[in-house]
């Protein structure tokens, strides 16, 4: 017995009856979003504007407008992996 050959763990397992393998993968994703918007316009006092001629510009004094939008978004992503090896 002078010529011995070394075997790897995989070769030993194959000779002994093989390997079993178990792989488990799970993933989940959750997305939520919401939009809140409010718009207001107010006129204070009498608002009048007159313009004549090409390219004329009229400004209404005493008028205000406001538009507010709030956006909220949440993304959750989870993943879990596990691998098991064993011999028969």
C-alpha positions as CSV (number, residue, x, y, z in Angstrom):
1,X,0.0,0.0,0.0
2,X,2.5,2.5,-1.0
3,X,0.4,4.3,-3.6
4,X,-2.5,5.9,-1.7
5,X,-4.7,8.5,-3.4
6,X,-6.2,11.3,-1.4
7,X,-9.9,11.9,-2.0
8,X,-11.7,15.1,-1.6
9,X,-14.7,15.4,0.7
10,X,-17.0,15.4,-2.3
11,X,-15.4,12.2,-3.7
12,X,-15.7,10.5,-0.3
13,X,-19.3,11.5,0.0
14,X,-20.0,10.2,-3.5
15,X,-18.5,6.8,-2.7
16,X,-20.3,6.7,0.6
17,X,-23.7,7.2,-0.9
18,X,-23.8,10.8,-2.2
19,X,-24.7,14.1,-0.9
20,X,-28.1,15.7,-0.4
21,X,-28.6,19.4,-0.8
22,X,-31.4,21.6,0.5
23,X,-31.8,25.2,-0.7
24,X,-34.4,27.6,0.6
25,X,-35.0,31.1,-0.9
26,X,-37.7,33.5,0.2
27,X,-38.2,37.1,-0.8
28,X,-40.8,39.7,0.0
29,X,-41.5,43.2,-1.1
30,X,-43.9,45.8,0.2
31,X,-44.6,49.2,-1.4
32,X,-46.8,51.9,0.0
33,X,-47.3,55.4,-1.2
34,X,-49.7,58.3,-0.4
35,X,-50.3,61.7,-1.8
36,X,-51.9,64.6,0.0
37,X,-52.7,67.7,-1.9
38,X,-54.4,71.0,-0.9
39,X,-55.0,74.0,-3.1
40,X,-56.4,77.4,-2.0
41,X,-57.1,80.6,-3.9
42,X,-58.2,83.9,-2.3
43,X,-59.1,87.3,-3.6
44,X,-58.9,90.2,-1.3
45,X,-61.0,93.3,-2.1
46,X,-62.0,94.2,-5.7
47,X,-59.8,92.7,-8.4
48,X,-59.8,94.4,-11.7
49,X,-57.4,94.3,-14.6
50,X,-57.5,95.8,-18.0
51,X,-55.1,95.5,-20.9
52,X,-55.2,96.7,-24.5
53,X,-53.0,96.2,-27.5
54,X,-50.8,93.3,-28.7
55,X,-48.5,91.8,-26.1
56,X,-50.1,93.6,-23.1
57,X,-49.9,92.2,-19.7
58,X,-52.4,92.7,-16.9
59,X,-51.7,91.9,-13.2
60,X,-54.4,91.3,-10.7
61,X,-53.4,92.7,-7.4
62,X,-54.9,91.1,-4.3
63,X,-55.2,87.6,-5.7
64,X,-53.1,84.7,-4.1
65,X,-53.0,81.0,-4.9
66,X,-51.3,78.2,-3.0
67,X,-50.9,74.6,-3.9
68,X,-49.2,72.1,-1.5
69,X,-48.6,68.4,-2.3
70,X,-47.0,65.9,0.1
71,X,-45.8,62.6,-1.2
72,X,-44.7,59.8,1.0
73,X,-43.4,56.4,-0.2
74,X,-42.0,53.4,1.6
75,X,-40.4,50.4,0.0
76,X,-39.4,47.3,2.1
77,X,-37.5,44.5,0.5
78,X,-36.4,41.4,2.4
79,X,-34.6,38.2,1.2
80,X,-33.5,35.1,3.0
81,X,-31.3,32.3,1.6
82,X,-30.1,29.1,3.3
83,X,-28.2,26.1,1.9
84,X,-27.7,22.8,3.7
85,X,-25.5,19.9,2.7
86,X,-25.5,16.4,4.2
87,X,-24.5,12.9,3.5
88,X,-26.9,10.1,2.9
